[in-house]
Amino acid sequence: MDGCITVSMLPEEYQGVAELVGIDLFLKLCSLYGGSSLYIPKKERVTRHIRDIKIKSEFNEGNYKELSRKYNLSESHIRKIVGNPRIIEQTTIFNFLEEN
């Protein structure tokens, strides 16, 4: 019966996904995960680990600024990724009040 099903036969709310992945894969997903909640993470979350590996491989003990520009991240975030979380603490009014 699966071979006779077309995307247009599906309820409208499922047609977009079925068009994207194809009817056969959509039906397979329904068989495997039907009735359960399936969370689809953002692409950024899935690829973050790969990005971090690339950053570590390109790191040369001093190119924080270059990497931060290349990957559109702050220098402090680059430091965290490469294992050097030395972050300059921003002074706030609370620091001033504690000292006086």
matplotlib code that plots the C-alpha trace (Angstrom):
import matplotlib.pyplot as plt

x = [0.0, 2.9, 3.8, 0.4, 0.6, 1.4, 2.3, -1.0, -2.9, -1.4, -2.9, -1.8, 0.3, 2.6, 3.0, 5.9, 8.0, 7.1, 8.0, 11.3, 12.5, 10.4, 7.3, 9.2, 11.5, 8.5, 6.6, 9.6, 9.9, 6.3, 6.9, 9.9, 8.8, 5.1, 3.3, 6.4, 7.7, 10.6, 12.8, 14.7, 17.7, 18.8, 21.5, 23.9, 23.5, 24.3, 27.3, 28.8, 31.1, 32.5, 33.1, 34.9, 37.2, 38.1, 38.8, 41.1, 43.0, 43.5, 44.5, 48.2, 48.5, 47.7, 45.2, 42.2, 41.1, 41.5, 39.5, 36.8, 36.4, 36.4, 33.8, 31.8, 32.4, 33.8, 37.4, 36.4, 34.3, 37.3, 39.3, 36.7, 36.7, 40.5, 40.7, 42.0, 39.0, 41.1, 38.4, 39.0, 36.4, 34.3, 34.3, 30.9, 29.7, 29.4, 33.1, 33.6, 31.2, 32.9, 36.3, 35.1]
y = [0.0, 2.4, 2.5, 4.0, 6.9, 10.3, 13.5, 15.1, 12.3, 13.1, 15.5, 19.0, 19.5, 16.6, 17.4, 19.8, 17.3, 14.5, 16.7, 17.6, 14.1, 12.1, 10.0, 6.7, 8.2, 10.1, 6.9, 5.2, 8.0, 7.5, 3.7, 4.3, 7.3, 7.5, 8.6, 9.9, 13.4, 14.0, 17.0, 18.3, 20.5, 23.5, 23.0, 25.1, 22.8, 19.7, 21.2, 23.0, 20.1, 20.1, 23.8, 23.5, 20.8, 23.0, 25.9, 23.8, 22.5, 26.1, 27.5, 28.5, 29.8, 33.4, 33.8, 34.4, 37.5, 35.9, 32.9, 35.0, 37.0, 33.8, 32.0, 35.1, 34.4, 36.5, 36.1, 34.8, 32.1, 31.1, 30.9, 28.6, 26.3, 26.0, 25.3, 28.7, 30.3, 33.4, 36.0, 39.6, 40.4, 43.5, 46.0, 47.0, 49.4, 46.4, 45.9, 49.5, 49.3, 46.1, 47.9, 50.9]
z = [0.0, 0.7, -3.0, -3.8, -1.4, -2.7, -0.8, -1.8, -0.1, 3.3, 5.7, 4.9, 8.1, 7.0, 3.3, 3.7, 5.5, 3.1, 0.2, 1.8, 2.6, 0.2, 0.8, 1.5, 4.1, 5.7, 6.0, 7.5, 10.0, 10.9, 11.4, 13.6, 15.6, 15.1, 18.3, 20.0, 20.2, 17.9, 18.5, 15.5, 16.7, 14.8, 12.2, 14.3, 17.3, 15.2, 13.5, 16.5, 17.5, 13.9, 14.1, 17.4, 16.0, 13.1, 15.5, 17.6, 14.6, 13.3, 16.7, 16.9, 20.5, 19.6, 16.7, 18.8, 16.9, 13.5, 14.5, 16.2, 12.9, 10.8, 12.8, 13.9, 17.6, 20.4, 21.4, 24.8, 23.2, 21.1, 24.3, 25.8, 22.8, 22.6, 26.4, 27.6, 29.4, 30.4, 30.1, 31.1, 33.7, 32.9, 35.8, 37.0, 39.6, 42.0, 41.8, 42.7, 45.6, 47.0, 47.0, 49.0]

ax = plt.figure().add_subplot(projection="3d")
ax.plot(x, y, z, "-o")
ax.set_aspect("equal")
plt.show()
